[in-house]
Amino acid sequence: MTAIGRLKTRPEFLYVRGGTRFTTPSLVLQARRSRAGSPATPTQARFGFTATKSLGGAVVRNRARRRLKEAVRLTGSAHASEGYDYVLIARGGTVQRRFTDLIKDLERALAKVHEPSSAKRRRRPKSD
């Protein structure tokens, strides 16, 4: 079982922003391998949670974050990869969606961010 840590500082969130991204109806998941000098152990997956003001007032944003945290608590350790940092961004569907569907979205997103993408592969230039 993978231990789960937390991302807390802005630089940590900004670092993950440059990684892989997958969007579902209820959340946006960003993932990136942890830095070598991070305070977390190399085998620990770390999660950060955020909800923008466009989502609604403080009550709605806090409810969305709480739902995301609970979904990660239930399924994150089984589906997260060791040594990765993740940021979950709440969307409009985070609060309205059934919790079982929210968990399925999270599991799907965690699987998709680790799949090799054809867009990442570069073709080698032909040598004449």
N, C-alpha and C positions, 0 to 999 in steps of 0.2 A: 504494500500500500504506500502511495506517495504522500509525503507530508505536504500540507498546504500552508503557505505563508501569505503575507499581505504586502502589497505595494502601497506606500504611504506618501512618498514625496513626489513633487511635480517632475523632477528630472527622470525618475523611474517611469512615470506615465509617458513622458515624451520619448523616452528610449523605445518603449514597446510600440509606440505609434509608427515607427519606421519598419515594422515587421509585416507579417502576413495578416490579412484581414478577411473575415467572412461575415456576411450579413444574413440574418433570419428575420422573420416578421416581428419577433419580440426582443431581439438584441443584436448588437454588433460585437463580434469578438476579434480582438487584436492579439497576436501572439508573436513572441520573439525569444530566441535563446537568451538566457541570462548572461550578463557581462561576467567576465572572469573575476573582476574585483568586487562583485556584489556581496553584501553582508550575509546573504543566504547561503546555505550549504549547496553544493552543486547538485544534490539529488532532490532539492525541494522545488516544487512548483509554487509560484506566487501569483496571487490574483489581486487586481484592483477593480474598483467599482465606481462608475460615474453615471450621472444623469444630468442632462443639460436643462437650462431654464425653459427651453422651448417645450419641454415635456409637460410642464405645468407648475403649480405652486410647490412650496416646500413639502406639504403633506404627500402629494402625488410622487414627487421625486424620492422622498424617503421610503415610501411604500415600494416603489420600483427597485430601489437598491436593496431593501430587505428581502424582496422576492428573489433577486439575483443571488444574494448571499446564501440564502437557504438552498437554492438549486445547486450552487457550487458545493455547499456542505454535504448534500446528499449524493452528488454524482461526480464531483470534481476529482476526488482522489482516485477514482477508478478509471477516468478517461483522460486526465491531464498527463502530459509527458514530463518526465523529470528534467530539471534544469531549464525550464521555460518560464517566462513571465507572461501573464495574460491580463488584458484589460477588457472588462465587460461594460459596454455602453448601453444604457437602457433606451428603448424606443417606445413609441406609443402603445404597442401591443404588450409590453411588459406587464402592465397593470391589468389590462382587460383580458388577456389570454388565460385559458385554464392552466393551472399549475403543472399538470402532467404534460401539456403541450410545450410549456416553457422548458421543462426538463429535457424533452425530446429535442427542442431547438438547440439547447446547450450541448447535448451529446453529439448532435450532428455537426455543430460548429467546431467542437473540439476535434472531431475526426477529420473534418475538411481542412483545417488550417495546417495539418501535418501531412496532407497528401502532396506529392510532387505535382507542381503545376507546369503545364506546357508553356505558359507564358514566361516562366523563369528560365527555361532552357534557351541557350543561345546557340546559334548555328556558328560553326567555325568558318571563317572566311576561306575561300578556295585559294590555294597557293599555286601560282603559275610557274 
